Every structure is written in C-alpha cells, then in structure tokens.
Amino acid sequence: MALKINEDCISCGACEPECPVDAISEGDDIYVIDPETCIECKGHFDEPQCVDVCPSEAIEKL
C-alpha cells in the first residue's frame, strides 16, 4: 500500500519532513508521494505521520 496526495494539497510542505523514508517531494503544483518508496510509516510509527500533519486533509490511501 501507499499514500497519495490529492488536489486538495495547499503545498504547505508540512508533510515532507515527517516522512521517515523521504518518499514525499515537491511536485509541480502540489506535493507528491513516491508509491514505490512509501511504506505508510510501518516499522517507524503506528500511523502515517504525513496524514497527521496535513492541514488540508489531502493525503489518502491508494
């Protein structure tokens, strides 16, 4: 599984530093999550950290 940032993203950047495997990066208009790298924080945290810090609730499961 992986997470995806949808069009509700406000490009605030809050999610990027929270990712323990550096799967989040700034895209052209919004931030993006590399689905090949994203592990949903398994082995690091109980819940995906990016979801917890996203002010626009723009991160969802694929």
PyMOL Python script that loads the backbone (N, CA, C, O; Angstrom):
from pymol import cmd

cmd.read_pdbstr("""\
ATOM      1  N   MET A   1       0.840  -1.190   0.000  1.00  0.00           N
ATOM      2  CA  MET A   1       0.000   0.000   0.000  1.00  0.00           C
ATOM      3  C   MET A   1       0.881   1.249   0.000  1.00  0.00           C
ATOM      4  O   MET A   1       2.061   1.215   0.350  1.00  0.00           O
ATOM      5  N   ALA A   2       0.274   2.312  -0.395  1.00  0.00           N
ATOM      6  CA  ALA A   2       0.953   3.603  -0.397  1.00  0.00           C
ATOM      7  C   ALA A   2      -0.096   4.682  -0.204  1.00  0.00           C
ATOM      8  O   ALA A   2      -1.299   4.423  -0.258  1.00  0.00           O
ATOM      9  N   LEU A   3       0.377   5.880   0.017  1.00  0.00           N
ATOM     10  CA  LEU A   3      -0.498   7.023   0.180  1.00  0.00           C
ATOM     11  C   LEU A   3      -0.361   7.933  -1.029  1.00  0.00           C
ATOM     12  O   LEU A   3       0.627   7.861  -1.760  1.00  0.00           O
ATOM     13  N   LYS A   4      -1.360   8.796  -1.239  1.00  0.00           N
ATOM     14  CA  LYS A   4      -1.346   9.733  -2.346  1.00  0.00           C
ATOM     15  C   LYS A   4      -1.802  11.090  -1.839  1.00  0.00           C
ATOM     16  O   LYS A   4      -2.684  11.176  -0.985  1.00  0.00           O
ATOM     17  N   ILE A   5      -1.204  12.139  -2.361  1.00  0.00           N
ATOM     18  CA  ILE A   5      -1.632  13.496  -2.046  1.00  0.00           C
ATOM     19  C   ILE A   5      -2.555  13.945  -3.167  1.00  0.00           C
ATOM     20  O   ILE A   5      -2.174  13.927  -4.338  1.00  0.00           O
ATOM     21  N   ASN A   6      -3.774  14.349  -2.807  1.00  0.00           N
ATOM     22  CA  ASN A   6      -4.752  14.732  -3.830  1.00  0.00           C
ATOM     23  C   ASN A   6      -4.723  16.240  -4.092  1.00  0.00           C
ATOM     24  O   ASN A   6      -3.908  16.963  -3.519  1.00  0.00           O
ATOM     25  N   GLU A   7      -5.619  16.702  -4.959  1.00  0.00           N
ATOM     26  CA  GLU A   7      -5.650  18.092  -5.401  1.00  0.00           C
ATOM     27  C   GLU A   7      -6.030  19.088  -4.311  1.00  0.00           C
ATOM     28  O   GLU A   7      -5.971  20.296  -4.537  1.00  0.00           O
ATOM     29  N   ASP A   8      -6.421  18.603  -3.133  1.00  0.00           N
ATOM     30  CA  ASP A   8      -6.706  19.496  -2.013  1.00  0.00           C
ATOM     31  C   ASP A   8      -5.438  20.024  -1.353  1.00  0.00           C
ATOM     32  O   ASP A   8      -5.507  20.872  -0.463  1.00  0.00           O
ATOM     33  N   CYS A   9      -4.282  19.528  -1.783  1.00  0.00           N
ATOM     34  CA  CYS A   9      -2.990  19.951  -1.232  1.00  0.00           C
ATOM     35  C   CYS A   9      -2.807  21.460  -1.424  1.00  0.00           C
ATOM     36  O   CYS A   9      -3.049  21.992  -2.507  1.00  0.00           O
ATOM     37  N   ILE A  10      -2.378  22.135  -0.362  1.00  0.00           N
ATOM     38  CA  ILE A  10      -2.127  23.577  -0.420  1.00  0.00           C
ATOM     39  C   ILE A  10      -0.629  23.880  -0.511  1.00  0.00           C
ATOM     40  O   ILE A  10      -0.217  25.033  -0.377  1.00  0.00           O
ATOM     41  N   SER A  11       0.173  22.856  -0.738  1.00  0.00           N
ATOM     42  CA  SER A  11       1.631  22.991  -0.902  1.00  0.00           C
ATOM     43  C   SER A  11       2.306  23.689   0.273  1.00  0.00           C
ATOM     44  O   SER A  11       3.205  24.508   0.088  1.00  0.00           O
ATOM     45  N   CYS A  12       1.868  23.360   1.472  1.00  0.00           N
ATOM     46  CA  CYS A  12       2.455  23.981   2.662  1.00  0.00           C
ATOM     47  C   CYS A  12       3.795  23.351   3.045  1.00  0.00           C
ATOM     48  O   CYS A  12       4.621  23.989   3.698  1.00  0.00           O
ATOM     49  N   GLY A  13       4.008  22.095   2.637  1.00  0.00           N
ATOM     50  CA  GLY A  13       5.269  21.426   2.920  1.00  0.00           C
ATOM     51  C   GLY A  13       5.353  20.760   4.280  1.00  0.00           C
ATOM     52  O   GLY A  13       6.411  20.244   4.640  1.00  0.00           O
ATOM     53  N   ALA A  14       4.277  20.755   5.042  1.00  0.00           N
ATOM     54  CA  ALA A  14       4.297  20.169   6.384  1.00  0.00           C
ATOM     55  C   ALA A  14       4.576  18.666   6.355  1.00  0.00           C
ATOM     56  O   ALA A  14       5.169  18.126   7.290  1.00  0.00           O
ATOM     57  N   CYS A  15       4.160  18.004   5.309  1.00  0.00           N
ATOM     58  CA  CYS A  15       4.286  16.551   5.221  1.00  0.00           C
ATOM     59  C   CYS A  15       5.700  16.070   4.923  1.00  0.00           C
ATOM     60  O   CYS A  15       6.119  15.029   5.428  1.00  0.00           O
ATOM     61  N   GLU A  16       6.431  16.812   4.114  1.00  0.00           N
ATOM     62  CA  GLU A  16       7.736  16.358   3.621  1.00  0.00           C
ATOM     63  C   GLU A  16       8.716  15.960   4.725  1.00  0.00           C
ATOM     64  O   GLU A  16       9.279  14.868   4.653  1.00  0.00           O
ATOM     65  N   PRO A  17       8.947  16.791   5.737  1.00  0.00           N
ATOM     66  CA  PRO A  17       9.918  16.402   6.771  1.00  0.00           C
ATOM     67  C   PRO A  17       9.446  15.273   7.692  1.00  0.00           C
ATOM     68  O   PRO A  17      10.249  14.698   8.426  1.00  0.00           O
ATOM     69  N   GLU A  18       8.156  14.956   7.658  1.00  0.00           N
ATOM     70  CA  GLU A  18       7.610  13.909   8.525  1.00  0.00           C
ATOM     71  C   GLU A  18       7.867  12.505   7.999  1.00  0.00           C
ATOM     72  O   GLU A  18       7.778  11.545   8.764  1.00  0.00           O
ATOM     73  N   CYS A  19       8.181  12.357   6.723  1.00  0.00           N
ATOM     74  CA  CYS A  19       8.335  11.042   6.110  1.00  0.00           C
ATOM     75  C   CYS A  19       9.681  10.413   6.486  1.00  0.00           C
ATOM     76  O   CYS A  19      10.732  10.978   6.186  1.00  0.00           O
ATOM     77  N   PRO A  20       9.652   9.247   7.143  1.00  0.00           N
ATOM     78  CA  PRO A  20      10.907   8.614   7.585  1.00  0.00           C
ATOM     79  C   PRO A  20      11.716   7.986   6.450  1.00  0.00           C
ATOM     80  O   PRO A  20      12.880   7.635   6.645  1.00  0.00           O
ATOM     81  N   VAL A  21      11.113   7.840   5.264  1.00  0.00           N
ATOM     82  CA  VAL A  21      11.830   7.233   4.134  1.00  0.00           C
ATOM     83  C   VAL A  21      11.963   8.194   2.951  1.00  0.00           C
ATOM     84  O   VAL A  21      12.272   7.766   1.839  1.00  0.00           O
ATOM     85  N   ASP A  22      11.737   9.472   3.180  1.00  0.00           N
ATOM     86  CA  ASP A  22      11.883  10.512   2.152  1.00  0.00           C
ATOM     87  C   ASP A  22      11.091  10.210   0.873  1.00  0.00           C
ATOM     88  O   ASP A  22      11.598  10.397  -0.233  1.00  0.00           O
ATOM     89  N   ALA A  23       9.855   9.747   1.030  1.00  0.00           N
ATOM     90  CA  ALA A  23       9.009   9.430  -0.122  1.00  0.00           C
ATOM     91  C   ALA A  23       8.219  10.631  -0.628  1.00  0.00           C
ATOM     92  O   ALA A  23       7.589  10.552  -1.682  1.00  0.00           O
ATOM     93  N   ILE A  24       8.241  11.746   0.109  1.00  0.00           N
ATOM     94  CA  ILE A  24       7.463  12.927  -0.260  1.00  0.00           C
ATOM     95  C   ILE A  24       8.382  13.998  -0.820  1.00  0.00           C
ATOM     96  O   ILE A  24       9.442  14.284  -0.263  1.00  0.00           O
ATOM     97  N   SER A  25       7.958  14.586  -1.933  1.00  0.00           N
ATOM     98  CA  SER A  25       8.736  15.661  -2.536  1.00  0.00           C
ATOM     99  C   SER A  25       7.793  16.697  -3.144  1.00  0.00           C
ATOM    100  O   SER A  25       6.607  16.438  -3.348  1.00  0.00           O
ATOM    101  N   GLU A  26       8.343  17.868  -3.427  1.00  0.00           N
ATOM    102  CA  GLU A  26       7.560  18.936  -4.020  1.00  0.00           C
ATOM    103  C   GLU A  26       7.384  18.661  -5.510  1.00  0.00           C
ATOM    104  O   GLU A  26       8.359  18.484  -6.241  1.00  0.00           O
ATOM    105  N   GLY A  27       6.136  18.629  -5.942  1.00  0.00           N
ATOM    106  CA  GLY A  27       5.838  18.430  -7.359  1.00  0.00           C
ATOM    107  C   GLY A  27       5.664  19.762  -8.055  1.00  0.00           C
ATOM    108  O   GLY A  27       6.034  20.801  -7.510  1.00  0.00           O
ATOM    109  N   ASP A  28       5.110  19.744  -9.243  1.00  0.00           N
ATOM    110  CA  ASP A  28       4.908  20.983  -9.994  1.00  0.00           C
ATOM    111  C   ASP A  28       3.901  21.909  -9.315  1.00  0.00           C
ATOM    112  O   ASP A  28       4.162  23.101  -9.154  1.00  0.00           O
ATOM    113  N   ASP A  29       2.758  21.365  -8.919  1.00  0.00           N
ATOM    114  CA  ASP A  29       1.717  22.185  -8.291  1.00  0.00           C
ATOM    115  C   ASP A  29       1.452  21.795  -6.849  1.00  0.00           C
ATOM    116  O   ASP A  29       1.127  22.647  -6.021  1.00  0.00           O
ATOM    117  N   ILE A  30       1.589  20.519  -6.545  1.00  0.00           N
ATOM    118  CA  ILE A  30       1.347  20.011  -5.193  1.00  0.00           C
ATOM    119  C   ILE A  30       2.469  19.052  -4.819  1.00  0.00           C
ATOM    120  O   ILE A  30       3.270  18.661  -5.667  1.00  0.00           O
ATOM    121  N   TYR A  31       2.522  18.680  -3.556  1.00  0.00           N
ATOM    122  CA  TYR A  31       3.500  17.684  -3.128  1.00  0.00           C
ATOM    123  C   TYR A  31       3.065  16.313  -3.614  1.00  0.00           C
ATOM    124  O   TYR A  31       1.876  16.067  -3.816  1.00  0.00           O
ATOM    125  N   VAL A  32       4.028  15.421  -3.801  1.00  0.00           N
ATOM    126  CA  VAL A  32       3.736  14.079  -4.303  1.00  0.00           C
ATOM    127  C   VAL A  32       4.411  13.036  -3.425  1.00  0.00           C
ATOM    128  O   VAL A  32       5.428  13.305  -2.785  1.00  0.00           O
ATOM    129  N   ILE A  33       3.834  11.848  -3.405  1.00  0.00           N
ATOM    130  CA  ILE A  33       4.393  10.718  -2.671  1.00  0.00           C
ATOM    131  C   ILE A  33       4.794   9.649  -3.669  1.00  0.00           C
ATOM    132  O   ILE A  33       3.986   9.237  -4.501  1.00  0.00           O
ATOM    133  N   ASP A  34       6.035   9.200  -3.592  1.00  0.00           N
ATOM    134  CA  ASP A  34       6.519   8.125  -4.455  1.00  0.00           C
ATOM    135  C   ASP A  34       5.934   6.813  -3.942  1.00  0.00           C
ATOM    136  O   ASP A  34       6.306   6.360  -2.860  1.00  0.00           O
ATOM    137  N   PRO A  35       5.019   6.188  -4.702  1.00  0.00           N
ATOM    138  CA  PRO A  35       4.378   4.962  -4.217  1.00  0.00           C
ATOM    139  C   PRO A  35       5.334   3.778  -4.087  1.00  0.00           C
ATOM    140  O   PRO A  35       5.042   2.827  -3.362  1.00  0.00           O
ATOM    141  N   GLU A  36       6.460   3.826  -4.773  1.00  0.00           N
ATOM    142  CA  GLU A  36       7.455   2.754  -4.673  1.00  0.00           C
ATOM    143  C   GLU A  36       8.248   2.852  -3.375  1.00  0.00           C
ATOM    144  O   GLU A  36       8.793   1.856  -2.902  1.00  0.00           O
ATOM    145  N   THR A  37       8.313   4.041  -2.803  1.00  0.00           N
ATOM    146  CA  THR A  37       9.095   4.277  -1.586  1.00  0.00           C
ATOM    147  C   THR A  37       8.226   4.308  -0.333  1.00  0.00           C
ATOM    148  O   THR A  37       8.675   3.906   0.741  1.00  0.00           O
ATOM    149  N   CYS A  38       6.992   4.779  -0.459  1.00  0.00           N
ATOM    150  CA  CYS A  38       6.095   4.940   0.689  1.00  0.00           C
ATOM    151  C   CYS A  38       5.818   3.604   1.372  1.00  0.00           C
ATOM    152  O   CYS A  38       5.439   2.626   0.727  1.00  0.00           O
ATOM    153  N   ILE A  39       6.011   3.582   2.678  1.00  0.00           N
ATOM    154  CA  ILE A  39       5.734   2.388   3.480  1.00  0.00           C
ATOM    155  C   ILE A  39       4.647   2.654   4.525  1.00  0.00           C
ATOM    156  O   ILE A  39       4.428   1.848   5.430  1.00  0.00           O
ATOM    157  N   GLU A  40       3.961   3.813   4.382  1.00  0.00           N
ATOM    158  CA  GLU A  40       2.923   4.229   5.330  1.00  0.00           C
ATOM    159  C   GLU A  40       3.451   4.244   6.767  1.00  0.00           C
ATOM    160  O   GLU A  40       2.697   4.016   7.713  1.00  0.00           O
ATOM    161  N   CYS A  41       4.736   4.512   6.921  1.00  0.00           N
ATOM    162  CA  CYS A  41       5.416   4.633   8.214  1.00  0.00           C
ATOM    163  C   CYS A  41       5.505   3.316   8.984  1.00  0.00           C
ATOM    164  O   CYS A  41       5.866   3.316  10.161  1.00  0.00           O
ATOM    165  N   LYS A  42       5.182   2.197   8.340  1.00  0.00           N
ATOM    166  CA  LYS A  42       5.267   0.897   9.024  1.00  0.00           C
ATOM    167  C   LYS A  42       6.708   0.624   9.465  1.00  0.00           C
ATOM    168  O   LYS A  42       7.657   0.788   8.698  1.00  0.00           O
ATOM    169  N   GLY A  43       6.834   0.209  10.712  1.00  0.00           N
ATOM    170  CA  GLY A  43       8.150  -0.039  11.282  1.00  0.00           C
ATOM    171  C   GLY A  43       8.763   1.199  11.917  1.00  0.00           C
ATOM    172  O   GLY A  43       9.801   1.118  12.574  1.00  0.00           O
ATOM    173  N   HIS A  44       8.115   2.353  11.718  1.00  0.00           N
ATOM    174  CA  HIS A  44       8.595   3.604  12.290  1.00  0.00           C
ATOM    175  C   HIS A  44       7.579   4.204  13.261  1.00  0.00           C
ATOM    176  O   HIS A  44       7.929   4.623  14.365  1.00  0.00           O
ATOM    177  N   PHE A  45       6.309   4.240  12.830  1.00  0.00           N
ATOM    178  CA  PHE A  45       5.230   4.836  13.616  1.00  0.00           C
ATOM    179  C   PHE A  45       3.977   3.983  13.478  1.00  0.00           C
ATOM    180  O   PHE A  45       3.867   3.177  12.554  1.00  0.00           O
ATOM    181  N   ASP A  46       3.035   4.161  14.393  1.00  0.00           N
ATOM    182  CA  ASP A  46       1.773   3.416  14.337  1.00  0.00           C
ATOM    183  C   ASP A  46       0.868   3.902  13.206  1.00  0.00           C
ATOM    184  O   ASP A  46       0.112   3.115  12.636  1.00  0.00           O
ATOM    185  N   GLU A  47       0.938   5.174  12.882  1.00  0.00           N
ATOM    186  CA  GLU A  47       0.107   5.781  11.844  1.00  0.00           C
ATOM    187  C   GLU A  47       0.989   6.604  10.912  1.00  0.00           C
ATOM    188  O   GLU A  47       2.045   7.085  11.324  1.00  0.00           O
ATOM    189  N   PRO A  48       0.567   6.770   9.662  1.00  0.00           N
ATOM    190  CA  PRO A  48       1.331   7.624   8.747  1.00  0.00           C
ATOM    191  C   PRO A  48       1.426   9.057   9.283  1.00  0.00           C
ATOM    192  O   PRO A  48       0.405   9.696   9.539  1.00  0.00           O
ATOM    193  N   GLN A  49       2.621   9.544   9.446  1.00  0.00           N
ATOM    194  CA  GLN A  49       2.833  10.862  10.029  1.00  0.00           C
ATOM    195  C   GLN A  49       2.378  12.000   9.137  1.00  0.00           C
ATOM    196  O   GLN A  49       1.922  13.030   9.634  1.00  0.00           O
ATOM    197  N   CYS A  50       2.493  11.834   7.830  1.00  0.00           N
ATOM    198  CA  CYS A  50       2.082  12.901   6.914  1.00  0.00           C
ATOM    199  C   CYS A  50       0.594  13.183   7.028  1.00  0.00           C
ATOM    200  O   CYS A  50       0.171  14.335   6.933  1.00  0.00           O
ATOM    201  N   VAL A  51      -0.200  12.145   7.231  1.00  0.00           N
ATOM    202  CA  VAL A  51      -1.646  12.309   7.363  1.00  0.00           C
ATOM    203  C   VAL A  51      -1.963  13.146   8.600  1.00  0.00           C
ATOM    204  O   VAL A  51      -2.846  14.003   8.569  1.00  0.00           O
ATOM    205  N   ASP A  52      -1.239  12.892   9.683  1.00  0.00           N
ATOM    206  CA  ASP A  52      -1.490  13.615  10.932  1.00  0.00           C
ATOM    207  C   ASP A  52      -1.193  15.105  10.834  1.00  0.00           C
ATOM    208  O   ASP A  52      -1.863  15.905  11.488  1.00  0.00           O
ATOM    209  N   VAL A  53      -0.200  15.500  10.027  1.00  0.00           N
ATOM    210  CA  VAL A  53       0.188  16.906   9.972  1.00  0.00           C
ATOM    211  C   VAL A  53      -0.434  17.689   8.821  1.00  0.00           C
ATOM    212  O   VAL A  53      -0.292  18.911   8.769  1.00  0.00           O
ATOM    213  N   CYS A  54      -1.113  17.025   7.907  1.00  0.00           N
ATOM    214  CA  CYS A  54      -1.681  17.699   6.736  1.00  0.00           C
ATOM    215  C   CYS A  54      -2.871  18.566   7.136  1.00  0.00           C
ATOM    216  O   CYS A  54      -3.892  18.039   7.575  1.00  0.00           O
ATOM    217  N   PRO A  55      -2.757  19.904   6.990  1.00  0.00           N
ATOM    218  CA  PRO A  55      -3.851  20.788   7.391  1.00  0.00           C
ATOM    219  C   PRO A  55      -5.052  20.756   6.452  1.00  0.00           C
ATOM    220  O   PRO A  55      -6.147  21.166   6.837  1.00  0.00           O
ATOM    221  N   SER A  56      -4.860  20.274   5.223  1.00  0.00           N
ATOM    222  CA  SER A  56      -5.966  20.255   4.265  1.00  0.00           C
ATOM    223  C   SER A  56      -6.549  18.853   4.051  1.00  0.00           C
ATOM    224  O   SER A  56      -7.413  18.651   3.197  1.00  0.00           O
ATOM    225  N   GLU A  57      -6.064  17.896   4.836  1.00  0.00           N
ATOM    226  CA  GLU A  57      -6.542  16.513   4.749  1.00  0.00           C
ATOM    227  C   GLU A  57      -6.482  15.995   3.306  1.00  0.00           C
ATOM    228  O   GLU A  57      -7.422  15.371   2.814  1.00  0.00           O
ATOM    229  N   ALA A  58      -5.346  16.272   2.638  1.00  0.00           N
ATOM    230  CA  ALA A  58      -5.187  15.946   1.225  1.00  0.00           C
ATOM    231  C   ALA A  58      -4.491  14.599   0.979  1.00  0.00           C
ATOM    232  O   ALA A  58      -4.222  14.245  -0.169  1.00  0.00           O
ATOM    233  N   ILE A  59      -4.201  13.855   2.039  1.00  0.00           N
ATOM    234  CA  ILE A  59      -3.464  12.592   1.874  1.00  0.00           C
ATOM    235  C   ILE A  59      -4.398  11.417   2.106  1.00  0.00           C
ATOM    236  O   ILE A  59      -5.071  11.324   3.133  1.00  0.00           O
ATOM    237  N   GLU A  60      -4.422  10.516   1.117  1.00  0.00           N
ATOM    238  CA  GLU A  60      -5.335   9.368   1.181  1.00  0.00           C
ATOM    239  C   GLU A  60      -4.611   8.101   0.741  1.00  0.00           C
ATOM    240  O   GLU A  60      -3.560   8.152   0.103  1.00  0.00           O
ATOM    241  N   LYS A  61      -5.202   6.963   1.099  1.00  0.00           N
ATOM    242  CA  LYS A  61      -4.644   5.678   0.669  1.00  0.00           C
ATOM    243  C   LYS A  61      -4.981   5.432  -0.796  1.00  0.00           C
ATOM    244  O   LYS A  61      -6.058   5.795  -1.268  1.00  0.00           O
ATOM    245  N   LEU A  62      -4.048   4.813  -1.502  1.00  0.00           N
ATOM    246  CA  LEU A  62      -4.288   4.441  -2.910  1.00  0.00           C
ATOM    247  C   LEU A  62      -5.243   3.279  -2.989  1.00  0.00           C
ATOM    248  O   LEU A  62      -5.569   2.822  -4.085  1.00  0.00           O
TER     249      LEU A  62
END
""", "prot")
cmd.dss("prot")
cmd.show_as("cartoon", "prot")
cmd.util.cbc("prot")
cmd.orient("prot")
